[in-house]
Amino acid sequence: MAGFLTRERIVAPPGWSRWLVPPAALSIHLAIGQAYAWSAFKSPLADGLGLSGVATALPFTLAIIMLGLSSALFGTKVDTNGPRWAMVVATSCFVSGFLISAVGLYLGWYWLVVFGYGFVGGIGLGVGYISPVSTLIKWFPDRPGLSTGLAIMGFGGGALIASPLTASLLSTFGASGDDPSVVGIGNTFLAMGLIYLVFMSVGWLLIRVPAEGWTPPGWDPATASRAGTLPAGQVSANTALRTPQFWLLWVVLTFNVTAGIGILERANPIFQDFFRDSTPAEMLAGAAVGFVSILSLANSAGRLAWSSLSDVLGRKNMYRIYLGVGALLYLLLTLVPNQSRALFLVASILILSFYGAGFATVPAYLRDLFGTYQVGAIHGRLLTAWSTAGVLGPLIVNAIADARIQAGVEGPARYTTAFSIMIVLLVIAFVCNELIRPVHPRFHQPADREPDGAAADRSTTDAKGTQS
């Protein structure tokens, strides 16, 4: 079995189409992207177990924390052992998280749900998230923005599948409505774990890595380097942590994610709070489920569309759009909260598209700054920003909303303060993005000190190139 998981076993033979690799990545990311549909569980858990909004967010929050930590801890090992090993580990942990959560609900132990979905499943999120990124970057050196968009698009679209699936299973098992069955919620977790086991297995069976020295037909690394689309040198993961560029980008990602994840984690209740007065309860609940699915689609589509556009406009310019326009959209939601459902929907869609695009664009941004040598490991360490945002976003939105609910505040006013905080964070991130400059050559990896395999990456990125 160990041999089956090694990188050597999945080197693509001559003639292998690189377009077979994105479906392998999508099968993993569409599954672990279920995390974005967690809000579908919030009401059943709150009603069935008598939990607060903050308490029902704990499994999701811990999962995002573990995503960042496991990405940082296992990033180098993913690069070393290869994507198949990583995808098998991700499948095992993610599915186990659902099964442990089911047992916890059968026993009435909510802490086991937090441990299963949050801790164990969160490790699966982290390893699964970074597993295809460096592989796709190597398959698509001519289109880094497109490749990372393809790698990460599925994670944003996971809720598009998971939200209606969760609603259907909860209804089937008698776990929806005003008096949900806790056992029914457990059955839902069990069924979803088994479904995702089959779905994710397609990814690690199909994944391949390019042979050493492979380049896309008709693509000239030297020409690309002179055009400024390749980095000036290679930087190791440990060295990257000593550069100001890494930490500036860490702040950018943290605050961009915080601004999006707070809405996404509470998307269903937010929609109902904004439009409760104008819609019958049953229709409102159905519309809220649709709203979560639409946000998931925006999250997913933004990852591919905006990150592909970054190949034309540049990574820094795209983040100017994500952060600057995002702040203006939050201001719009604060000043004109629920006067127009269409306006609310458009603003929310754009905010979530920028949120997803930030994830999809950042691996290419890292590749522009630090090269391809250990981009997977660097990306994994940068995702600790996601862990931080996974605490900040839900905590800010849920804590303020819970306090406003206790104070008797109704409707959109429950979120005005939280949205104002998001505006400030996005402005700070905008400034940090403006401060990012090319990495100084003193941080570059000397050719005579590169470990085995780095030479191939170095030949692909041409050390004489200019920084874009």
QUIJO-V830029 format. One record per pair of residues at least 6 apart in sequence whose ideal C-beta (glycine too) atoms are under 6 Angstrom apart, sorted by the first residue. I is the first residue (numbers start at 1). GAP is how many residues later the second one is. D is the distance in whole Angstrom. If there is no record, write none. Layout:
BEGIN
I/GAP/D, I/GAP/D
END
This chain:
BEGIN
5/79/5, 5/80/4, 5/83/6, 7/75/3, 10/74/5, 10/198/5, 10/199/6, 11/198/6, 11/200/5, 12/196/4, 12/198/6, 16/192/6, 18/121/4, 21/118/5, 22/128/4, 24/179/5, 24/182/4, 24/183/4, 25/107/4, 25/126/5, 26/128/4, 27/175/4, 27/176/4, 28/59/6, 28/100/5, 28/172/6, 28/175/4, 29/125/3, 29/126/4, 30/124/4, 30/128/5, 31/165/5, 31/168/5, 31/169/5, 32/62/6, 32/93/5, 32/96/5, 33/121/6, 33/122/4, 33/125/2, 34/124/5, 34/128/4, 35/28/6, 36/122/6, 36/123/4, 36/228/6, 36/260/6, 37/122/4, 37/125/4, 37/126/4, 37/129/6, 38/22/4, 39/228/5, 39/229/4, 40/123/5, 40/126/4, 42/14/4, 44/126/6, 44/131/5, 44/136/4, 44/141/5, 45/6/6, 45/11/5, 46/10/5, 47/133/5, 48/132/4, 48/134/5, 49/61/6, 53/345/5, 53/349/5, 54/344/5, 57/208/6, 57/337/4, 57/341/5, 58/56/5, 59/54/6, 59/55/5, 59/58/4, 59/59/4, 60/205/6, 61/329/6, 61/330/6, 61/333/5, 62/56/3, 62/57/6, 62/60/6, 63/55/5, 63/58/6, 63/59/4, 63/62/6, 64/326/3, 65/322/4, 65/325/5, 66/53/6, 66/56/3, 66/57/5, 67/55/5, 67/58/4, 67/59/4, 67/319/6, 68/315/5, 68/316/4, 68/318/5, 68/319/3, 69/318/6, 70/53/4, 70/56/3, 70/57/6, 71/55/4, 71/59/5, 71/309/4, 71/312/4, 72/308/5, 72/309/4, 72/312/5, 74/53/5, 75/55/6, 75/301/6, 75/302/4, 75/305/2, 76/301/4, 78/8/4, 78/52/6, 78/53/6, 78/298/6, 79/297/4, 79/298/5, 83/48/5, 83/49/6, 83/52/5, 83/124/5, 84/120/5, 84/123/5, 86/41/5, 86/45/4, 87/44/5, 87/116/5, 87/117/4, 88/116/5, 89/38/5, 90/34/5, 90/37/4, 90/38/3, 91/109/4, 93/27/6, 93/30/4, 93/31/3, 94/27/5, 94/30/3, 95/98/5, 95/101/6, 95/102/5, 96/24/5, 97/19/5, 97/20/5, 97/23/4, 97/24/2, 98/91/5, 98/94/6, 98/95/3, 99/94/5, 100/16/3, 100/20/6, 101/12/4, 101/15/4, 101/16/5, 101/88/5, 102/84/4, 102/87/4, 102/88/4, 104/8/3, 104/9/4, 105/77/5, 105/80/5, 105/81/3, 106/80/5, 130/246/6, 130/249/6, 130/250/5, 132/19/5, 133/18/5, 133/230/5, 133/246/6, 134/241/5, 134/242/3, 135/74/6, 136/11/4, 136/15/4, 137/10/6, 137/230/6, 138/72/6, 139/71/6, 140/7/3, 141/319/6, 142/74/5, 142/77/5, 144/220/4, 144/223/5, 145/162/5, 145/163/5, 145/165/4, 145/166/4, 145/219/5, 146/162/5, 148/159/6, 148/212/5, 148/215/4, 148/216/5, 149/154/5, 149/155/4, 149/158/4, 149/159/5, 149/211/5, 152/151/5, 152/207/5, 152/208/4, 153/147/5, 153/150/4, 153/151/5, 156/143/3, 156/144/4, 156/147/5, 156/200/4, 157/139/6, 157/143/3, 159/137/3, 160/133/5, 160/136/4, 160/137/5, 163/129/5, 163/130/5, 167/122/5, 169/19/4, 169/22/6, 170/6/4, 170/18/5, 173/11/4, 173/14/4, 173/15/6, 174/7/5, 174/10/4, 175/6/5, 175/9/3, 175/10/4, 175/13/6, 212/244/5, 213/243/6, 221/239/5, 221/241/5, 222/240/6, 224/6/5, 225/237/4, 225/240/3, 228/238/5, 228/240/4, 229/239/6, 230/231/5, 230/235/4, 231/137/6, 231/140/5, 231/230/6, 232/233/6, 232/235/5, 233/211/3, 233/230/5, 234/137/4, 234/139/4, 234/211/4, 234/224/6, 235/135/4, 235/136/6, 235/208/5, 236/138/5, 236/209/5, 237/137/4, 237/140/4, 237/141/5, 239/204/5, 240/6/5, 240/130/5, 240/138/5, 243/196/6, 243/200/6, 245/124/5, 245/191/6, 245/194/6, 248/184/5, 248/187/5, 248/188/5, 250/132/6, 250/135/5, 251/181/5, 252/177/5, 252/180/5, 252/181/5, 253/109/6, 253/132/4, 254/131/4, 254/134/5, 254/135/5, 255/170/4, 255/173/6, 255/174/4, 256/102/4, 256/173/6, 257/129/6, 257/132/4, 258/131/4, 258/134/5, 258/135/4, 258/167/6, 259/163/4, 259/166/6, 259/167/5, 260/92/6, 260/95/3, 261/128/6, 261/132/4, 262/131/4, 262/134/6, 262/135/4, 265/129/5, 266/131/5, 267/25/5, 267/28/6, 268/20/5, 268/24/6, 271/17/4, 271/20/4, 272/12/5, 272/16/5, 273/138/6, 273/141/6, 274/64/5, 274/138/5, 295/57/5, 298/51/4, 298/54/4, 298/55/5, 299/53/5, 299/57/4, 302/51/3, 302/54/4, 302/55/4, 303/53/4, 303/54/6, 303/57/4, 306/51/3, 307/50/6, 307/53/4, 307/54/5, 310/8/4, 310/51/5, 315/46/6, 315/49/6, 315/50/4, 315/53/6, 318/43/6, 319/114/5, 322/32/4, 322/36/5, 323/103/5, 323/106/5, 323/107/4, 324/106/6, 326/25/6, 326/28/5, 326/100/5, 327/96/5, 327/99/4, 327/100/6, 329/18/5, 329/21/6, 329/22/5, 330/89/5, 330/92/5, 330/93/5, 331/92/6, 332/15/5, 333/14/5, 333/86/6, 334/82/6, 334/85/5, 337/75/3, 338/74/5, 363/16/5, 366/9/6, 366/12/5, 366/13/6, 367/8/5, 368/100/5, 369/70/5, 370/8/6, 371/90/5, 372/85/5, 372/89/6, 373/81/5, 373/84/5, 396/22/5, 396/25/6, 397/21/5, 400/17/5, 400/18/5, 401/13/5, 404/10/4, 438/29/4
END
